[in-house]
């Protein structure tokens, strides 16, 4: 497992925890990341993913709801929902990570933590989300501000 993959794994664990207990203090979140990663240079990447998902949660959930045909986010398994949130954040807001890498990493997390059907489900939803992006990186239904 690469170091960045490990950071994504810890970010997923933090998101899963937040899904079940949103009142965990920021200090506890940072302490958990520090203890689980054991490599200080990875902490900003891990916490950046976590913070990014939390900051953009409403938009991420809206986009995932549109991409996940016949599925509502609250009805999804918690692991799948949070793998999708993490992957969607990277697809939508981290342009320097290639879409293929994001999807592959999400599939691997789903394989490791989800059910036997999770990898295919995550792949399908994130691929639909990826396909809605235009060449400028915006989602097709976004209006240009220019």
C-alpha positions in Angstrom: 0.0 0.0 0.0 1.4 3.4 -1.0 1.7 6.2 1.6 -1.1 8.2 -0.1 -3.3 5.1 -0.1 -2.7 4.7 3.6 -3.6 8.4 4.1 -6.9 7.8 2.1 -7.6 4.8 4.3 -7.3 6.8 7.5 -9.4 9.6 6.0 -12.1 7.0 5.2 -11.9 5.8 8.8 -12.3 9.4 10.1 -15.3 10.0 7.7 -16.9 6.7 8.8 -16.5 7.8 12.5 -17.9 11.2 11.7 -20.9 9.6 10.0 -21.7 7.8 13.2 -20.6 10.5 15.7 -20.3 14.0 14.2 -19.4 15.6 17.5 -15.8 14.3 17.7 -13.4 17.1 18.5 -10.9 18.4 15.9 -8.1 17.5 18.3 -9.3 13.9 18.5 -9.5 13.7 14.7 -5.9 15.0 14.4 -4.7 12.7 17.1 -6.3 9.7 15.4 -4.7 10.6 12.1 -1.3 11.1 13.7 -1.5 7.8 15.6 -2.8 5.7 12.6 -0.4 7.2 10.0 2.8 7.2 12.0 4.3 9.4 9.3 3.9 13.2 9.9 4.3 14.2 6.2 1.1 12.3 5.4 -1.0 14.1 8.0 -1.8 17.2 5.9 -2.9 15.1 2.9 -5.1 12.9 5.1 -6.6 15.7 7.1 -7.0 17.8 3.9 -9.2 15.0 2.4 -11.2 14.7 5.6 -11.7 18.5 5.9 -12.5 18.8 2.2 -15.2 16.2 2.4 -16.7 17.8 5.5 -16.5 21.3 4.0 -18.2 20.3 0.7 -20.5 17.6 2.1 -23.8 19.0 0.9 -22.5 19.4 -2.7 -20.8 16.0 -2.7 -23.9 14.3 -1.4 -26.1 16.1 -4.0 -23.8 15.1 -6.8 -23.5 11.5 -5.6 -27.3 11.3 -5.2 -27.6 12.3 -8.9 -24.9 9.8 -10.0 -26.2 6.9 -7.9 -29.3 5.9 -9.9 -32.0 4.5 -7.7 -30.0 4.9 -4.5 -30.4 7.5 -1.8 -27.3 8.2 0.3 -28.9 7.4 3.7 -29.9 3.9 2.4 -26.3 3.1 1.3 -24.0 1.1 3.5 -21.9 3.5 5.6 -18.7 2.2 4.2 -19.8 2.6 0.6 -21.3 6.1 1.3 -18.0 7.3 2.8 -15.8 5.8 0.1 -18.0 7.5 -2.4 -17.7 10.8 -0.6 -14.0 10.6 -0.4 -13.7 9.7 -4.1 -16.2 12.4 -5.1 -14.2 15.0 -3.2 -11.0 14.1 -5.0 -12.8 14.0 -8.4 -14.5 17.3 -7.9 -12.1 19.4 -5.9 -8.5 17.9 -6.3 -7.6 18.5 -9.9 -4.0 17.3 -9.6 -5.1 13.7 -8.9 -6.1 11.9 -12.1 -9.6 10.5 -12.2 -8.4 7.0 -12.9 -6.3 7.0 -9.8 -9.1 8.4 -7.7 -11.5 5.6 -8.9 -8.9 2.9 -8.5 -8.1 4.0 -4.9 -11.8 4.1 -4.1 -12.4 0.7 -5.5 -9.5 -0.7 -3.4 -11.0 0.9 -0.2 -14.4 -0.6 -1.1 -12.8 -4.0 -1.7 -11.0 -3.8 1.6 -13.8 -2.4 3.8 -17.1 -3.0 2.0 -19.2 -6.0 0.9 -18.5 -8.2 -2.1 -20.7 -5.9 -4.2 -19.1 -2.6 -3.0 -16.2 -2.4 -5.5 -18.5 -2.6 -8.5 -21.0 -0.2 -6.9 -18.3 2.4 -6.1 -16.8 2.0 -9.6 -20.2 2.6 -11.3 -21.2 5.7 -9.2 -17.8 7.4 -9.4 -17.5 6.7 -13.1 -20.9 8.3 -13.7 -19.8 11.2 -11.7 -16.6 11.5 -13.7 -18.5 11.4 -17.0 -20.5 14.4 -16.0 -17.4 16.6 -16.0 -16.6 18.8 -19.0 -13.2 19.6 -20.4 -12.8 22.6 -18.1 -13.2 20.5 -15.0 -16.6 21.8 -14.1 -19.6 19.5 -13.8 -21.8 19.6 -17.0 -24.7 21.1 -15.1 -22.7 24.0 -13.6 -23.1 27.4 -15.1 -20.0 29.3 -16.1 -19.5 32.5 -14.0 -17.9 34.3 -17.0 
